[in-house]
């Protein structure tokens, strides 16, 4: 894999995490998130949307659960239940992080 798209992907994820863009209500534009050259690397953005890393609301973006760490998941612990049950259902979330 080429290095620049990977750096761009990681930068987008890191900046959106920092902005807490985790739902349609908290979605931000790349410019608001502080991403350098927000209109550059459009193919990387399209791939992230297609793979389910990002979701879009107009020109605003937010992260989907697939790339969040467990502690960043909204309402993860608030509903109670068994820890093993919750981690088992979120195994794919932890992959790669």
PyMOL commands that set and color helices and strands:
alter all, ss='L'
color gray80, all
select helices_A, chain A and resi 3-18+24-26+30-33+42-51+65-67+70-72+83-89+91-94
alter helices_A, ss='H'
color red, helices_A
select strands_A, chain A and resi 54-57+60-63
alter strands_A, ss='S'
color yellow, strands_A
deselect
rebuild
show_as cartoon
